[in-house]
């Protein structure tokens, strides 16, 4: 259990905090900018989400810099990302902030790739995150933050950035999922029985 893996675990432990402030209606008040209101609960949830999401780059950097890369870390890191993203998406669907089908597409891809990783581990292989998967995670984080903040500050100038960002996240998510399965198809090839 090295420093990088501890940081990854901290990301997992921040997931319920994000959900708590998104789903429970605390009467903490709100702030309004040019007619756009954001509750303090939404701001807290967003800040905690950003902190949790930013630990992804930090743990990876530390693991590579200090030569702490482990198979446990390679497995736990993407799993922690999936937990964070999944929890945020489900919370946003529950709040009516995003369409349910978008969350289903993104979460289904996450389950499918996790399944692929588990099959690979059973065969003695570890599938590392690809550059496209990192882009997928980034687009999801940007979209979720935009939705959490009710499209602020883009709402001030009438730009529907949050819905656009969600569409981009869905498209890149599908693309990266297909990419994983195409590049790792040998892992799931069935042997012909004689």
C-alpha positions as CSV (number, residue, x, y, z in Angstrom):
1,X,0.0,0.0,0.0
2,X,2.1,2.9,-1.3
3,X,1.4,6.6,-1.4
4,X,-0.1,6.5,-4.9
5,X,-2.5,3.7,-4.0
6,X,-3.5,5.6,-0.8
7,X,-4.4,8.6,-2.9
8,X,-6.4,6.4,-5.2
9,X,-8.3,5.0,-2.1
10,X,-8.9,8.6,-0.9
11,X,-10.7,9.2,-4.2
12,X,-13.0,6.2,-3.5
13,X,-13.8,7.6,0.0
14,X,-14.7,11.0,-1.5
15,X,-17.4,9.4,-3.6
16,X,-20.1,9.3,-0.8
17,X,-19.3,12.9,0.1
18,X,-20.1,14.0,-3.5
19,X,-23.4,12.0,-3.4
20,X,-24.3,13.3,0.0
21,X,-24.2,17.0,-1.1
22,X,-25.9,16.2,-4.5
23,X,-28.7,14.2,-3.2
24,X,-29.6,15.4,0.3
25,X,-31.2,18.9,0.3
26,X,-29.2,20.7,2.9
27,X,-30.6,24.2,3.5
28,X,-27.2,26.0,3.2
29,X,-28.5,28.7,1.0
30,X,-27.5,29.7,-2.5
31,X,-25.6,32.2,-4.5
32,X,-27.0,34.0,-7.6
33,X,-25.0,35.3,-10.5
34,X,-27.0,37.3,-13.2
35,X,-30.1,35.3,-12.5
36,X,-28.4,31.9,-12.3
37,X,-28.7,30.3,-8.8
38,X,-26.3,27.6,-7.5
39,X,-26.8,26.2,-4.0
40,X,-23.9,25.9,-1.6
41,X,-24.6,22.1,-1.6
42,X,-24.0,22.0,-5.4
43,X,-20.8,24.1,-4.9
44,X,-19.5,21.8,-2.2
45,X,-20.3,18.7,-4.2
46,X,-18.6,20.2,-7.3
47,X,-15.4,21.2,-5.3
48,X,-15.2,17.7,-3.7
49,X,-15.8,16.1,-7.1
50,X,-13.0,18.2,-8.7
51,X,-10.6,17.3,-5.8
52,X,-11.5,13.6,-6.2
53,X,-11.1,13.7,-9.9
54,X,-7.8,15.6,-9.8
55,X,-6.3,12.9,-7.6
56,X,-6.4,10.7,-10.7
57,X,-3.5,12.6,-12.3
58,X,-1.7,13.0,-9.0
59,X,-1.6,9.3,-8.1
60,X,-0.5,8.4,-11.6
61,X,2.2,11.0,-11.5
62,X,3.5,9.8,-8.1
63,X,3.4,6.2,-9.1
64,X,5.5,6.8,-12.3
65,X,7.9,9.3,-10.7
66,X,8.7,7.3,-7.6
67,X,8.5,3.9,-9.5
68,X,5.5,2.8,-7.4
69,X,3.5,1.3,-10.3
70,X,1.8,-1.9,-9.1
71,X,-0.7,-4.2,-10.6
72,X,-3.0,-3.3,-7.7
73,X,-2.7,0.4,-8.6
74,X,-3.3,-0.4,-12.3
75,X,-6.5,-2.1,-11.3
76,X,-7.7,0.2,-8.6
77,X,-7.1,3.5,-10.4
78,X,-9.6,3.0,-13.2
79,X,-12.0,1.3,-10.8
80,X,-11.9,4.4,-8.6
81,X,-12.6,6.6,-11.6
82,X,-15.5,4.5,-12.5
83,X,-17.0,4.7,-9.0
84,X,-16.7,8.5,-8.9
85,X,-18.1,9.0,-12.4
86,X,-20.9,6.4,-11.9
87,X,-22.0,7.9,-8.5
88,X,-22.0,11.4,-9.9
89,X,-24.0,10.4,-13.0
90,X,-26.6,8.5,-11.0
91,X,-27.0,11.4,-8.6
92,X,-27.5,13.8,-11.5
93,X,-30.1,11.6,-13.1
94,X,-31.9,11.4,-9.7
95,X,-31.9,15.2,-9.6
96,X,-33.2,15.4,-13.2
97,X,-30.1,17.2,-14.3
98,X,-29.2,14.8,-17.1
99,X,-31.0,12.2,-19.3
100,X,-31.0,8.7,-17.9
101,X,-30.0,7.1,-21.2
102,X,-26.8,9.1,-21.2
103,X,-25.8,7.8,-17.8
104,X,-26.8,4.2,-18.9
105,X,-24.6,4.4,-22.0
106,X,-21.6,5.7,-20.0
107,X,-22.1,3.3,-17.0
108,X,-22.6,0.3,-19.4
109,X,-19.3,1.1,-21.1
110,X,-17.6,1.2,-17.7
111,X,-19.0,-2.2,-16.7
112,X,-18.1,-3.7,-20.0
113,X,-14.5,-2.5,-19.8
114,X,-14.2,-3.6,-16.2
115,X,-15.4,-7.0,-17.2
116,X,-12.8,-7.1,-20.0
117,X,-10.1,-6.1,-17.4
118,X,-11.3,-9.0,-15.1
119,X,-11.1,-11.5,-17.9
120,X,-7.6,-10.2,-18.8
121,X,-6.5,-10.5,-15.2
122,X,-7.7,-14.1,-15.1
123,X,-5.6,-14.8,-18.1
124,X,-2.6,-13.1,-16.5
125,X,-2.7,-9.8,-18.3
126,X,-3.2,-6.3,-17.0
127,X,-4.9,-3.8,-19.4
128,X,-3.6,-0.3,-18.7
129,X,-5.6,2.8,-19.4
130,X,-5.2,4.0,-23.0
131,X,-4.7,7.7,-24.0
132,X,-8.3,7.5,-25.4
133,X,-9.6,6.3,-22.1
134,X,-7.9,9.2,-20.3
135,X,-9.6,11.6,-22.8
136,X,-12.9,9.8,-22.0
137,X,-12.4,10.4,-18.3
138,X,-11.5,14.1,-18.9
139,X,-14.6,14.7,-21.1
140,X,-16.8,13.0,-18.5
141,X,-15.3,15.1,-15.7
142,X,-15.8,18.4,-17.6
143,X,-19.4,17.5,-18.5
144,X,-20.3,16.5,-14.9
145,X,-18.8,19.6,-13.5
146,X,-20.7,21.8,-16.0
147,X,-24.0,20.0,-15.1
148,X,-23.3,20.2,-11.3
149,X,-22.8,24.0,-11.7
150,X,-26.1,24.4,-13.7
151,X,-24.0,25.4,-16.8
152,X,-22.4,28.3,-15.0
153,X,-20.6,30.4,-16.2
154,X,-21.7,29.6,-19.7
155,X,-25.4,30.3,-18.8
156,X,-24.4,34.0,-18.3
157,X,-23.8,34.3,-22.0
158,X,-26.5,31.9,-23.2
159,X,-24.1,29.1,-24.3
160,X,-25.6,25.6,-23.6
161,X,-22.1,24.1,-22.7
162,X,-23.3,21.5,-20.2
163,X,-25.6,19.6,-22.7
164,X,-23.0,19.9,-25.4
165,X,-20.3,18.6,-23.0
166,X,-22.5,15.6,-22.0
167,X,-23.0,14.7,-25.7
168,X,-19.2,14.8,-26.2
169,X,-18.7,12.7,-23.1
170,X,-21.1,10.1,-24.4
171,X,-19.6,9.9,-27.9
172,X,-16.0,9.7,-26.6
173,X,-17.1,7.1,-24.0
174,X,-18.5,4.9,-26.7
175,X,-15.5,5.4,-28.9
176,X,-13.0,4.5,-26.2
177,X,-15.1,1.4,-25.2
178,X,-15.0,0.1,-28.8
179,X,-11.3,0.9,-28.9
180,X,-10.6,-1.2,-25.8
181,X,-12.5,-4.2,-27.2
182,X,-10.9,-4.0,-30.6
183,X,-7.4,-3.7,-29.2
184,X,-7.9,-6.4,-26.6
185,X,-10.0,-8.8,-28.7
186,X,-7.5,-11.7,-28.1
187,X,-8.5,-11.6,-24.4
188,X,-12.1,-12.6,-25.2
189,X,-11.5,-15.0,-28.1
190,X,-13.1,-18.3,-27.4
191,X,-11.1,-21.5,-28.0
192,X,-12.8,-23.9,-30.3
193,X,-13.6,-27.1,-28.5
194,X,-12.5,-30.3,-30.2
